[in-house]
Each structure stands twice: as structure tokens, then as C-alpha cells.
Amino acid sequence: MTDKPEHLPERLALLADINAAKFLSTGVLSGHEAPPYIALNKITEPVDARGARTEVVPIRDLIDDVMHLFRDDVRTKADAWLAPRLHATLRLSRREAADSRLWNFLALAVAPDYVVWRHLPAKGRNGLPPMVAASRFSGAHYTQAFSRLWWAAELFRDGSDYGPAQVACGNQDVLNTVLRLDIIDHRPTAQALMRLVTKKTVTTGREVNALAVVTNAAASTLMYDVLAEDEDWDGDAFDAWVEEADSAPPVPRKVMPTGPDDGPVPPAAVDTLVDRFTEFFEDARVRGRLEGEDQPVT
């Protein structure tokens, strides 16, 4: 299994997608080989940011802690613990977080062992050894091992409260399905979906997927941002949170960290969408339901 890199880079850097792909050999994807760190670091570019938030050690310490804490547990449970803490450690702007080169670097140069630890399947296919999907190292924001957690924390947090993000990351169907939807860029929509999960209105993976389908489809005719208006985003508060990285203490391990204080989602807007989404879900087709149950059958 891939070991922790012996010589960590001091600072974050950027690794282009085309270059990352060159290092995704069968050995790396199966965890039998480490990436060639020296060659890899020679083709990276420095990040524009400066200061503490570009330091690698706090991120690596966080990765070591999550693998230790969940070493004997179901590893999907690690997502809900790591996501808010990764977000609070990596104080990125959305523009910075949208750069896949940063996540490529984290996965290959800083913590390839985590990617294998978290995403290596139990069995291989077609007689091949088990291998991590290449998209976990270098892929879309909702698939890549680290970016999916950062973006889940960003899109599902309620202002400084990471509680809803923890709920989202505790449900693999939310991470695998809902995180792909453009509608969660609207904060009341994201909070309303998590409210239904928290209330156990939806519980199974099939129900989460059905809810995602109907709410996304309804967005083509209903303007959620008009139906449930959000307050203006406090960008200055978010920027201040990013700039405070140099003086911020390490993120806590035993309690939830505090996110940027850019304002909570208006409760009335969330309530409006919870009622509407509940109606949608009552009419949703949930695959596998038996006739006579509350939800219709596909």
C-alpha cells in the first residue's frame, strides 16, 4: 500500500491535468507504487497565494489524523469528519478551489496514500487487482478525493455552521448525486435538501436520488431563487476569513470548526423550499418501492 511521502513539499503547488495523468500508472492506482515525487514536483507551478494557507504540513497532519481515527471503521464515515476540517484548513476562495491543478497536487504530491486508503475498492474487475478510479486523483470537483469534500463543505454549510455539511458528507448518495447538481449553488435549496435528510423524510440512497431528480427537474420551471430568496452574500466576511489564515489556530479535532461568518441562510426561505420539496418527493418515483407504500412505484 502507498506510504506517506517521505519528503513533503513545503508549499502547495499546481499540477496540470495533463501532467497528473502521466503519473496515474497501474501501480499508483492500485497502491503498490508511490508517485515519482521528485519528477512530479519538477513540473508543478507555485500557487499565487501566500502565507500560512499555502503550507502543506497542516493539511498533511489532518490527513494523518483522519486515517488514524477511522483506521478500524467504515472508511466512508471519514468524509463527514474530514470535509469541514479540510475546508477550514484550506481557506480558499471559490476561484482558487475551482482550479483542478491544486487538487491534483494534493492527491499526488501530498497524500496519495489517503486517496488509496479511502477509495481503493475491495475487489478488482476483469481479473485485475483492485484499483482506485483515476478520477479520484484527477477529476471533476464532485469526484476528486479532496475537492469533493471541500466543495461539499462550502456548498452545504449554513454560514459559519458546518453542521449541514457534515450531514451531507455523511450520506454517500448526497456526495455522489446531489453534489453534481447546479441547483445547490442556491443556498436555501442546499439547506432545504439537507433538512429533508436530517428529518429523515428521505432516508435510503434511492430516496435521496429520487429527491435529487425531482428537485432538479422542477428547477427548469420553478425559479428557486425567486421562490425562496437568499440574502446578499457577505463577500467581505468571507474574504476576511481567508485573510485570517495566518493567525488562525489549527482546526479542532474533537469539536466542529467554525466556518466563514458570511451570514446564515434565511430560515423562511428554507422553510418554503422544504414544504415544496416535500410535495415533490411525495409524487416522486422511488425505484424499488412496493405497491401500497407511501411513495409510488417506478
N, C-alpha and C positions, 0 to 999 in steps of 0.2 A: 504494500500500500504506500502511496505517495507520502513522503515525510515532509515536515515543516522545512521551508528553505533555511539553509544554514546561514546564509549571508543576506539579510533583508536589505532592500534599498531603504535609504533614509527618508525619501520623499515620494509622494505619489507622482505618477507619470502617465503618459498617454501611449497606448499601444494600438495602432491602426488595425481595423478588422482584417485586412488582407494579410497583415503580418501575424496576427494572432492565429489565423487559420493554418499557417505554416507549422505551428508548434503543436497542433492538435493531432498527434500521432495516436496510433492504436495503444501504444504503451502508456501515454499520458492519460487517455480516456479510460483505460482500464485500471489506472492507478499503479501500474507496475513500474513506471518510469516517472521521474520528475522532469519538468520542462528544462531545457538548457538555459539556466538563468543568466549566465554571462552573455551568451549570444542574444538572448531576449532583451536584456537591458541596454544593449548597444543600439537597438533600433527604436527605443522609446523617445518621446518628446516630453520636456518638462511641462507641468501644468502652469497656467497663468497665475493661479492663486499663490499667496504667500502665507507664512505664519504657521501656527500650530495645527490648523486644519489640513495641512498637507503632510503632516508627519505620519509615517507608516506604523510606528510602534503601538500607539493606542488602538489602532484597528486590529493589528495582529494580536494584541493582548485580549481583545474582545473575542476574536475567533478562537483563541486557545481556551478561553473560559467557557464558551458555548459548547465546544466539543467535550470538555471535561464534565460539565453539568449534565449533559444528555448522553453520556457515553453508554449508559445502560438502559436508555429509554428509547421509545419510538422516535426516530430522528425527525419526523415531520413536526414534532412538538417544539423543536428548536426554533422554528420560524417565528412563532409568536413572541418568544423571548428576545431573539436577535433583532428583529425588524426595528422596533422603536429605538433600541440602543445603537444600532448601526446608523440610523437617521440622525440621532442626537450627537453621535461622534463625528460623522461626516457631515459637517454643516455646509451643505452645498446649496447653491441656487438651483432653480429648476433648469436653467440653461446649462449649468455645469453637469447636472445629473442626466441631461439628455444626451451627453456625449458618450457613446458606447466605448470609446477608447479608454476612458477611465476604468470602466468595469472590466474590460479585457485585461488591463494591467493588474487589477486587484485579484482576478481569478487565476492568472498565470504566474505573476511575479511575486505576489504576496501570500496567497492562500489557496494554491491548487489542492492541497491536502483536504481543506474544508469542502471544496466542490466535490471531490471524490467521496469523502465521508458522508456528505448529505445526500448526494444524488446518484450514487452507484446502485443500479438495480440488483436485486437478489439473484437474478438469472440472466444469462445471455440469450441471444437469439441466433437461430440457424447454426447451432453448434459453436458459436463464437463465445469467448469469455464475456462476462458482464462488462458493459462499458457505459460511461456517462454520456448522455447526449451532448454533442458538440455545442449546442445552443446554451448549455448551462455555463460554459466558459465564455462564449462569444455569441450573443444572440439578442433577440428583441427585449425590450425593457421588462416585459411581463414573463420572460422565460429565464433570462440570465440569473445565475445564482444569487448575486448581490443586488443587482439593480431592481429585481422584482420585489425584494424586501424593502429597499429604500423607497421605491415608488408607492408600495402599499402603505407604508407608514406616512408618507406625505399626503396621499390622496384620501386616506381614511381617518386621519387624526381629526379631532374636533378642536381646532386651535391648539393650545398647549397640551391638551389631553390626548395621550396616545391610547387610551382605553379602547376606542372603537377600532383602531388599527390592530391592536392585539387580538380582538375578536376576529377581524378579517384574516389575519395571518394564522389563526388557529383553525381555519377551515380551508382545506386544500382546494375545494371547489370554488371558493371565492378567489383564491390566488390564481387558479388555473383558468377560470372563466370570466368572473366579474372584472378582474384587473385589466382585461383586454378591451373593455367597453369604453367608448369615448364619453358616455353619459356620466361617468363618475368624476369627470373634471368639474361637474357641478356639485358643490359641497353638500347641499341639502339632499341631493339624490344619493350620494355615497352614504350619508348618515342614515337616511331612511332605510336603505338596504341592510345596513348593519343592525338597525333597530329590529327589523324583522327576524334577523338571525338571533339576536340577543333574546328576544321574546319567545323564541322557538316557534314562531309562526311557520318558519321553514327550518327543517332540521337535516334531512338527508341530502346527499350530494345531488340526487336527481331533482329534488325540490329547489335547491339553490340554482341549478342550471335552468330549470323551468322559469323561475323568477327572473333570472337574467334575460332569458329570451323574451318574455312578455314585456318587461320594462323597457328593454332596448327597442323592441318593435313599436311600442306606444310612443316612443320619443320621436318617431317620424311624423306624428300628427299632433302630439302634445308638446308644447314648449315648456319643459320643466322649469327653466329659469324665469319664466313669466308666471307660471302657476305657483311656484314657490320661490320667491325672490330672495336671493342671498344679499347680505350686506357687502358694501365695498370692502375689498381685501385691503388689509393694512400692510402694504408692502414695506413701509418704513420699519415696522416692528420686526418683520422677517429679516430684513437686511441687518438690523441691529443684532439680532440673534446670531446671524452668520459672523458678524464682525466681533462678537464677544467670545469667539472660539479661543482666542489667546489666553483669556482669563478664566475660562470655564474649567471646573474640576472634572476629573474622569466621570463618565456616566455611571450611576449606581448600578450594582448588580442585583441587589435584593429588593429594591423598590423601582417603580416605573420612573424613567427620566421625565423631564419636563420639556416640551417642545417649544417652538417659537410662539410668543404671545401675540399672534396676529388676529385674534378675535374668534370667539366660538361661532358656530353655525346658528342662525336664528331658530329657536325651538319651534316656533309656529310654522315655519317653512317645512321643517322636518315632519311635524305632525300632519300637515296637509298631504305630503307625499306618502307617509306611512298609510294613511287611510286609502289613498288612491292605489298604492301598490298592493295593499291587502285585497282590494277588489279585483285587481288584475290577477293575483295569484289564485283567487277562488275560482276563476274561469280558466286557469292555466291547465295545460295538458302535461301531466307528470308521468313520464314513462314508467310503466311497471305497476301503477296503482290498480287495485282490484275494483271491479264494478260495485257500486253501492257505497264506496267510501266517499269522503267529503269532496275529493278532487276528481274531476273527470278522467277517463281513461284515454290514452292515445289511440 
